[in-house]
Amino acid sequence: MIRRVIKIFKDKTEEEARQEILKIVEEYAVKYHNNPEEFKEGDKIAYASRVYDEKEIVNLVDSSLEFWLTSGRYTVEFEEKLAKYLGIDYCSFVNSGSSANLLAFLSLTSPLLGERQIKKGDEVITVAAGFPTTIAPIIQYGAVPVFVDVTIPQYNIDITQLEEALSDKTKAIMLAHTLGNPFSLTEVKKFCDENNLWLIEDNCDALGSTYDYDGKTKLTGTVGDIGTSSFYPPHHMTTGEGGAVYTDNPLLHKIVRSLRDWGRDCQCQSGQDNLCGNRFTKQYGELPLGYDHKYVYSHFGYNLKATDMQAAIGCAQIEKFPSFVEKRKENFEQLKEGLKCVSDKLILPEKEKNSDPSWFGFMITVKDGIERNSIVEYLENKGVQTRMLFAGNITKHPCFDEIRGDTTKYRIVGELTNTNKIMEDTFWIGVYPGMNREKIDYMIKCILESLKEKS
Ligand SMILES: Cc1ncc(COP(=O)(O)O)c(C=O)c1O
């Protein structure tokens, strides 16, 4: 075997050999990937999936041939490209959206923030209708999430409850743009500014959504102090596992990097030494003068970096990303048009005002007298994959059992009436860019049939 390999690469430089391998990989990917069979009714329609071509696979193999493994040149390239797309100064690639949320929140607990540091027992306004790892970091740290209700059919925070949620302990608001629909950024940011609160935008389900903020069209995730993304395969774009944290604030960026990279003070990339030129000259904490800055820790950190192979996939995905956003919007509109005729039975989703959502999915809430579960069951039996709005009402889950009713651990404003309705009556189906008109028409047909069956 080794003899055969040596023969193939005889007289070739390493670069020439690499190019030859990549050419073969490209041909392999074109021939064996992305060959969808003709759609037949009853075939599974996933709510989301990866959309890619040979470029992602070539990049992945290129990175694996390099065998750098940890973050490296592709990570730098991906962070730069994502920051450029978002129009933001700093971006950190991490190993998941949940890690991104953890870093975003924990960065606000850094002592480097002085008066504005979030301390244990401080409160963070959020919602209960959503994904668990938007709120888990708040509880894990020992801060107190304050849950307010959401509106239907936008599925975002009910801003009329903000005043009631506010206390002298409130330090931040942390919210997701639900399934791509931007929450009311103008009002929420104004409330934050008036009350000296941080704003974290969990942008994991909304990359590419825009909002008209202060006379400018801004991408979601870039209006608040920090934004986060997930690149898990069903998301707007993928790196396999992966996520990102972004900000325009250089201090928050420095803290995020420190917490991501073991808590260290030094900002050298993996494998880099003495970027600051002061590696052995300064004094930190109670360490001896000149202690190696590479091993000085300003935070109790983690290692949440992703690999260069993941970043390599991201570099190819980001080039295609604008076309994904357009397709998501188109699919959403087609579904909405096709289901208009049953709006007496189903509440169809509405975008927030001043926004242009890059939809993650198409949310449906059944009206009184209609059973959500029987529609969901009908669709699943017909091959149409469905999803709940994640936790529905996170405070109802077993993870709350240990702290249930303890208002020093979490608070609820009002009755969470719509949140509970979502838990009972809402589900969603996909709009991902890999869907075509035929599949969407089939989903519409199945939903209409399911309603006929029940009437
Ligand atoms: C709103 C929201 N935040 C965070 C996450 C977590 O992302 P990840 O799965 O990459 O950890 C998700 C995952 O789907 C999500 O929907």
The ligand as an ORCA input file, in Angstrom:
! r2SCAN-3c Opt
* xyz 0 1
  C     -32.259     29.486     20.300
  C     -31.160     28.472     20.474
  N     -30.102     28.787     21.240
  C     -29.085     27.928     21.418
  C     -29.066     26.695     20.813
  C     -27.922     25.763     21.054
  O     -27.138     25.522     19.922
  P     -26.225     24.200     19.839
  O     -27.141     23.072     19.510
  O     -25.239     24.482     18.756
  O     -25.588     24.020     21.170
  C     -30.140     26.321     20.012
  C     -30.128     24.999     19.366
  O     -30.905     24.619     18.554
  C     -31.213     27.232     19.834
  O     -32.275     26.910     19.085
*
